Amino acid sequence: MTPHYSKIHNRFSWEGYHLNSKGLVDLGYSFIKEGGPHEKSIGEFLLNWLDERDFVLTSSSGSTGAPKLMPLSKQSMVNSAIATGDALNLEAGQTCLLCLPATHIAGKMMLVRAMILGLELHYVSPSKSPLRLTKKSFDFCAMTPMQLKNSMHRIDSIGKILVGGGVVSSTIKEALPNKTVQVFETFGMTETFSHVALKKLHTNSGAALGFTPLPGISVSKDDRGCLIIQAPHILEGVLVTNDLVEIHTDGSFSWLGRLDNVINSGGVKLYPEKIEKSLSSYIELPYFIAALPNQELGECVGLLIEGPHQELDPKTFDLLDRFEKPKGVYFIEKFSYTSNGKVQRKETVAQLLKALKK
């Protein structure tokens, strides 16, 4: 029988203290009244989760459009948490670390997983290096790629890690085979209650080919080559995305990039996200690939890097074919970001084009 969102697992605990619904309400009020900014957001979510409504409001990431408030079904969030628990073999009583802000879906879902699966939850203030704030070991955690990169010194103190919200660099992937931690790259969005598919970044026989859908979820693609998600336990109907994918015979899929970002350079379609992966071993600063106007080609590949001008390694573009190589490299003092730290590509490109016209 599927747990109901109104029921808190009897093995759930907060920093070692077993709390029922009343205890969590008291904790929520305490955080709102006396806590720091990240604790206030936790408190607000706890009170929303435990109110009489069957949904919670959360903000979309804003990375592919203006952020917007979305009502998310509490029961669908429960079902998503259970699917993750099944996929990762999480068990009641295991420990987990919350190091993401509860203002967005990734942090909210960590709280839901703990309450529904009966995990022992601990938390630290969200930062670029969360493991520097605790000396404990944990069975489970979710991080951004930057947090994972900055936690390599103690990464084996965690059993399983979900990583999402950005590109996982080649540098990170190359370091993982020397670690005992199991790291899973996630694929999902706010509309799917965090992730719908996972990709294990290293195994005894090498990294997985693509993202494997969670239990109860199936995928296909439309005539544009974009992903269609069917998840009856969390979604009504089907979700048609703008994510270009390649679907493999085993049911997994590889993500090629966003349809919105595809560059048509002289009739050749180029995928910025693919190019970015090839550059990840050579560029340490934040960067991205974008379409820039070009009189001859219509659009051309541009490389935008955040920070002061510097010389790039001569090998930076060796892995790119001739169409993928940037026609221009531009250093920008500060990219445009969403409230949860994702680069706003279109706004940043507009900023660059405006500067180039001066």
Residue pairs with C-beta under 8 A, 6 or more apart in sequence:
2 78
2 79
2 82
3 9
3 78
3 82
3 116
4 75
4 78
5 49
5 54
5 74
5 75
5 77
5 78
5 116
6 21
8 19
8 20
8 21
8 24
8 115
9 92
9 115
9 116
9 117
9 118
10 18
10 118
11 18
11 92
11 93
11 118
11 119
11 120
12 18
12 19
12 114
12 115
12 117
12 118
12 119
12 120
12 121
13 19
13 120
13 121
14 23
14 24
14 27
14 121
15 121
15 122
15 123
16 120
17 23
19 27
21 50
24 46
24 50
24 115
25 46
25 47
25 50
27 43
27 46
28 42
28 43
28 44
28 45
28 46
28 47
28 50
29 43
29 47
30 43
31 39
31 40
31 42
31 43
31 46
32 40
32 43
32 44
32 47
35 42
35 43
36 125
38 101
38 102
38 125
38 126
41 101
41 102
41 103
41 107
42 98
42 102
42 107
42 111
42 123
44 102
45 56
45 102
45 107
45 108
45 111
46 111
48 56
48 57
49 56
49 74
49 111
49 112
49 115
53 74
54 73
54 74
54 75
55 71
55 72
55 73
55 74
56 71
56 72
56 74
56 77
56 108
57 69
57 70
57 71
57 72
58 69
58 70
58 72
58 104
58 105
58 108
58 190
59 67
59 68
59 69
59 70
59 103
59 104
59 190
59 339
59 340
60 67
60 68
60 70
60 189
60 190
60 191
61 67
61 104
61 189
61 190
61 338
61 340
61 342
62 338
62 339
62 340
62 342
62 344
63 338
63 342
63 343
63 344
64 242
64 258
64 260
67 338
67 339
70 190
70 191
72 105
72 190
72 193
73 234
76 193
76 233
76 234
76 235
77 108
77 109
77 112
77 193
78 112
78 116
79 233
79 234
80 109
80 112
80 192
80 193
80 194
80 214
80 234
81 109
81 112
81 113
81 116
81 117
82 116
82 117
83 214
83 215
83 216
83 217
83 233
83 234
84 90
84 109
84 113
84 162
84 194
84 195
84 214
85 113
85 116
85 117
86 214
86 215
87 198
87 214
87 215
88 140
88 160
88 184
88 198
90 113
90 117
90 119
90 139
90 140
90 160
91 117
92 117
92 118
92 119
93 118
93 119
93 120
94 119
94 120
94 139
94 140
94 159
95 119
95 120
95 121
95 122
95 136
95 137
95 138
95 139
95 140
96 110
96 113
96 114
96 119
96 120
96 121
96 122
96 138
96 139
96 140
96 141
97 121
97 122
97 123
97 124
97 130
97 134
97 136
97 138
97 140
97 141
97 158
98 107
98 110
98 111
98 114
98 121
98 122
98 123
98 124
99 123
99 124
99 126
99 127
99 130
99 133
99 141
99 142
99 143
99 147
100 106
100 107
100 110
100 126
100 142
100 143
100 144
101 107
101 126
101 340
102 108
102 111
103 339
103 340
104 190
104 340
105 190
105 193
105 194
106 142
106 164
106 165
106 194
107 126
109 142
109 193
109 194
110 121
110 142
111 121
113 119
114 120
114 121
119 139
119 140
122 134
122 136
122 138
124 130
124 133
124 134
125 133
127 133
127 147
128 146
128 147
128 150
129 147
129 150
129 151
130 143
130 147
130 151
131 151
131 153
131 154
131 155
131 157
131 158
136 157
137 157
137 158
138 157
138 158
138 159
139 158
139 159
139 160
140 158
140 159
140 160
140 161
141 158
141 160
141 161
141 162
142 161
142 162
142 163
142 164
143 151
143 161
143 162
143 163
144 163
144 164
144 165
144 166
144 341
145 163
145 165
145 166
145 167
145 168
145 169
145 172
146 166
148 155
148 161
148 163
148 168
148 172
148 183
149 169
149 171
149 172
152 172
152 175
152 179
155 161
155 179
155 181
156 179
156 180
156 181
158 181
159 181
159 182
160 181
160 182
160 183
160 184
161 181
161 182
161 183
161 184
162 184
162 186
162 195
162 198
163 183
163 184
163 185
163 186
163 201
164 185
164 186
164 187
164 188
164 194
164 195
165 340
165 341
165 342
166 342
167 273
167 276
167 277
167 280
168 185
168 201
169 280
169 281
170 277
170 280
170 281
171 280
171 281
172 201
173 201
173 202
173 207
174 281
176 183
176 201
176 202
177 202
182 200
183 200
183 201
183 202
184 198
184 199
184 200
184 201
185 198
185 199
185 201
185 211
186 194
186 195
186 197
186 198
187 195
187 196
187 197
187 198
187 199
187 211
187 255
188 194
188 195
188 196
188 197
189 241
191 235
191 239
192 229
192 231
192 234
192 235
192 239
193 234
195 214
196 213
196 214
196 217
196 229
196 231
196 234
197 211
197 212
197 213
197 214
197 217
197 219
197 252
197 253
198 211
198 212
198 214
199 207
199 208
199 210
199 211
199 212
199 252
200 207
200 208
201 207
201 208
208 252
209 248
209 250
209 252
209 254
210 246
210 248
210 252
210 253
210 254
210 255
211 252
211 253
211 254
211 255
212 251
212 252
213 219
213 251
213 252
216 231
216 232
216 233
217 229
217 230
217 231
218 229
218 230
218 231
218 251
219 227
219 228
219 229
219 230
219 245
219 247
219 251
219 253
220 227
220 228
220 230
220 247
221 227
221 228
221 245
221 247
222 228
222 240
224 244
224 259
225 244
225 245
225 256
225 259
226 240
226 241
226 242
226 243
226 244
226 245
226 259
227 241
227 243
227 244
227 245
227 253
228 238
228 239
228 240
228 241
229 235
229 238
229 239
229 241
230 238
230 239
231 239
242 258
242 259
242 260
243 255
243 257
243 258
243 259
244 255
244 256
244 257
244 258
244 259
244 262
244 271
245 253
245 254
245 255
245 256
246 253
246 254
246 256
247 253
248 254
255 273
256 271
256 273
256 274
257 271
257 272
257 273
257 274
258 273
261 271
261 272
261 273
261 290
261 291
261 345
262 269
262 270
262 271
262 272
263 269
263 270
263 271
263 272
263 289
263 290
263 291
263 299
263 300
263 301
264 270
264 291
264 298
264 299
265 291
265 294
265 297
265 298
265 299
265 300
265 301
265 323
266 296
266 297
266 298
268 323
270 301
270 323
270 324
272 288
272 289
272 290
272 291
272 301
273 289
274 324
275 289
275 301
275 320
275 324
276 287
276 288
276 289
278 319
278 320
278 324
279 287
279 289
279 303
279 316
279 317
279 319
279 320
282 312
282 313
282 315
282 316
283 305
283 312
283 316
285 305
285 306
285 307
285 310
286 305
286 306
286 307
286 335
286 343
287 303
287 304
287 305
287 306
288 304
288 343
288 345
288 348
289 301
289 302
289 303
289 304
289 326
290 302
290 304
290 345
290 348
290 349
291 299
291 300
291 301
291 302
291 349
292 299
292 300
292 301
292 302
292 327
292 328
292 349
292 352
292 353
293 299
293 300
293 353
294 300
294 327
300 326
300 327
300 328
301 323
301 324
301 325
301 326
301 327
302 326
302 327
302 328
302 329
302 330
302 349
302 352
303 326
303 328
303 329
303 330
304 330
304 332
304 335
304 348
304 349
304 352
305 329
305 330
305 331
305 332
306 331
306 332
306 333
306 334
306 335
307 331
307 333
308 331
308 333
309 331
310 331
312 329
317 325
317 326
330 352
332 348
332 351
332 352
335 343
335 344
335 348
336 343
336 344
336 347
336 348
336 351
337 343
337 344
338 344
